[in-house]
Amino acid sequence: MKNKRKIIILTVLGIIPFYCKSIFYFSNIDAEFNQLLEELSLLYGALIVSFLSGMQWQRIVDRKNDFKYLILPMIPLLLVWLYESFFFKSYKELLIITCLILSFFIDYKLIKNTLQKWYLNLRAFATFMAVLSYFI
């Protein structure tokens, strides 16, 4: 039960950086700082997708015993880290949003048998809140 509480607290705290750009945007900070916060928000989203992909890959290796699924968690990872080279600024947020949602669906559809219900609910909440931050 203690680990469950830590996971919930760290997940909720991990959502806060997604909203930093929105908080500072309304505080009349100069445009350069807002641009930096926007780029950091995209980088943070990419790091979260990378982290989630690594966790999913590890779960598939440990519990699924079906190695044909190993490529699935790598798809969002590869997409999110290639965004800088191939996408214009307006599509970067869309790509991060897509990768966050894709990562959630990998948990929900592919790995759901290895995850507890409360964790899937937490992932749904965290994904929704992270995606929502890019629309604010």
MODELLER restraints for C-alpha pairs under 7 A, 6 or more apart:
rsr = mdl.restraints
at = mdl.atoms
rsr.add(forms.Gaussian(group=physical.xy_distance, feature=features.Distance(at['CA:15:A'], at['CA:126:A']), mean=6.75, stdev=0.5))
rsr.add(forms.Gaussian(group=physical.xy_distance, feature=features.Distance(at['CA:15:A'], at['CA:130:A']), mean=6.21, stdev=0.5))
rsr.add(forms.Gaussian(group=physical.xy_distance, feature=features.Distance(at['CA:18:A'], at['CA:41:A']), mean=5.84, stdev=0.5))
rsr.add(forms.Gaussian(group=physical.xy_distance, feature=features.Distance(at['CA:18:A'], at['CA:130:A']), mean=6.14, stdev=0.5))
rsr.add(forms.Gaussian(group=physical.xy_distance, feature=features.Distance(at['CA:18:A'], at['CA:133:A']), mean=5.92, stdev=0.5))
rsr.add(forms.Gaussian(group=physical.xy_distance, feature=features.Distance(at['CA:19:A'], at['CA:133:A']), mean=5.72, stdev=0.5))
rsr.add(forms.Gaussian(group=physical.xy_distance, feature=features.Distance(at['CA:21:A'], at['CA:34:A']), mean=6.70, stdev=0.5))
rsr.add(forms.Gaussian(group=physical.xy_distance, feature=features.Distance(at['CA:21:A'], at['CA:37:A']), mean=5.23, stdev=0.5))
rsr.add(forms.Gaussian(group=physical.xy_distance, feature=features.Distance(at['CA:21:A'], at['CA:38:A']), mean=5.95, stdev=0.5))
rsr.add(forms.Gaussian(group=physical.xy_distance, feature=features.Distance(at['CA:21:A'], at['CA:41:A']), mean=6.97, stdev=0.5))
rsr.add(forms.Gaussian(group=physical.xy_distance, feature=features.Distance(at['CA:22:A'], at['CA:136:A']), mean=6.56, stdev=0.5))
rsr.add(forms.Gaussian(group=physical.xy_distance, feature=features.Distance(at['CA:25:A'], at['CA:34:A']), mean=6.26, stdev=0.5))
rsr.add(forms.Gaussian(group=physical.xy_distance, feature=features.Distance(at['CA:42:A'], at['CA:93:A']), mean=6.78, stdev=0.5))
rsr.add(forms.Gaussian(group=physical.xy_distance, feature=features.Distance(at['CA:45:A'], at['CA:96:A']), mean=6.24, stdev=0.5))
rsr.add(forms.Gaussian(group=physical.xy_distance, feature=features.Distance(at['CA:46:A'], at['CA:80:A']), mean=5.71, stdev=0.5))
rsr.add(forms.Gaussian(group=physical.xy_distance, feature=features.Distance(at['CA:46:A'], at['CA:81:A']), mean=6.86, stdev=0.5))
rsr.add(forms.Gaussian(group=physical.xy_distance, feature=features.Distance(at['CA:46:A'], at['CA:96:A']), mean=6.57, stdev=0.5))
rsr.add(forms.Gaussian(group=physical.xy_distance, feature=features.Distance(at['CA:49:A'], at['CA:76:A']), mean=6.87, stdev=0.5))
rsr.add(forms.Gaussian(group=physical.xy_distance, feature=features.Distance(at['CA:49:A'], at['CA:77:A']), mean=6.27, stdev=0.5))
rsr.add(forms.Gaussian(group=physical.xy_distance, feature=features.Distance(at['CA:49:A'], at['CA:99:A']), mean=6.73, stdev=0.5))
rsr.add(forms.Gaussian(group=physical.xy_distance, feature=features.Distance(at['CA:49:A'], at['CA:100:A']), mean=6.10, stdev=0.5))
rsr.add(forms.Gaussian(group=physical.xy_distance, feature=features.Distance(at['CA:50:A'], at['CA:77:A']), mean=5.34, stdev=0.5))
rsr.add(forms.Gaussian(group=physical.xy_distance, feature=features.Distance(at['CA:52:A'], at['CA:103:A']), mean=6.93, stdev=0.5))
rsr.add(forms.Gaussian(group=physical.xy_distance, feature=features.Distance(at['CA:53:A'], at['CA:73:A']), mean=4.85, stdev=0.5))
rsr.add(forms.Gaussian(group=physical.xy_distance, feature=features.Distance(at['CA:53:A'], at['CA:74:A']), mean=6.22, stdev=0.5))
rsr.add(forms.Gaussian(group=physical.xy_distance, feature=features.Distance(at['CA:53:A'], at['CA:77:A']), mean=6.22, stdev=0.5))
rsr.add(forms.Gaussian(group=physical.xy_distance, feature=features.Distance(at['CA:53:A'], at['CA:103:A']), mean=6.98, stdev=0.5))
rsr.add(forms.Gaussian(group=physical.xy_distance, feature=features.Distance(at['CA:56:A'], at['CA:73:A']), mean=6.08, stdev=0.5))
rsr.add(forms.Gaussian(group=physical.xy_distance, feature=features.Distance(at['CA:57:A'], at['CA:70:A']), mean=6.18, stdev=0.5))
rsr.add(forms.Gaussian(group=physical.xy_distance, feature=features.Distance(at['CA:57:A'], at['CA:73:A']), mean=5.92, stdev=0.5))
rsr.add(forms.Gaussian(group=physical.xy_distance, feature=features.Distance(at['CA:60:A'], at['CA:70:A']), mean=6.60, stdev=0.5))
rsr.add(forms.Gaussian(group=physical.xy_distance, feature=features.Distance(at['CA:76:A'], at['CA:99:A']), mean=4.96, stdev=0.5))
rsr.add(forms.Gaussian(group=physical.xy_distance, feature=features.Distance(at['CA:76:A'], at['CA:102:A']), mean=6.82, stdev=0.5))
rsr.add(forms.Gaussian(group=physical.xy_distance, feature=features.Distance(at['CA:76:A'], at['CA:103:A']), mean=6.63, stdev=0.5))
rsr.add(forms.Gaussian(group=physical.xy_distance, feature=features.Distance(at['CA:80:A'], at['CA:95:A']), mean=6.79, stdev=0.5))
rsr.add(forms.Gaussian(group=physical.xy_distance, feature=features.Distance(at['CA:80:A'], at['CA:96:A']), mean=6.33, stdev=0.5))
rsr.add(forms.Gaussian(group=physical.xy_distance, feature=features.Distance(at['CA:80:A'], at['CA:99:A']), mean=6.77, stdev=0.5))
rsr.add(forms.Gaussian(group=physical.xy_distance, feature=features.Distance(at['CA:83:A'], at['CA:92:A']), mean=6.37, stdev=0.5))
rsr.add(forms.Gaussian(group=physical.xy_distance, feature=features.Distance(at['CA:93:A'], at['CA:134:A']), mean=6.73, stdev=0.5))
rsr.add(forms.Gaussian(group=physical.xy_distance, feature=features.Distance(at['CA:97:A'], at['CA:131:A']), mean=5.62, stdev=0.5))
rsr.add(forms.Gaussian(group=physical.xy_distance, feature=features.Distance(at['CA:100:A'], at['CA:127:A']), mean=6.49, stdev=0.5))
rsr.add(forms.Gaussian(group=physical.xy_distance, feature=features.Distance(at['CA:101:A'], at['CA:127:A']), mean=6.77, stdev=0.5))
rsr.add(forms.Gaussian(group=physical.xy_distance, feature=features.Distance(at['CA:104:A'], at['CA:123:A']), mean=6.88, stdev=0.5))
rsr.add(forms.Gaussian(group=physical.xy_distance, feature=features.Distance(at['CA:104:A'], at['CA:127:A']), mean=6.93, stdev=0.5))
rsr.add(forms.Gaussian(group=physical.xy_distance, feature=features.Distance(at['CA:108:A'], at['CA:120:A']), mean=6.83, stdev=0.5))
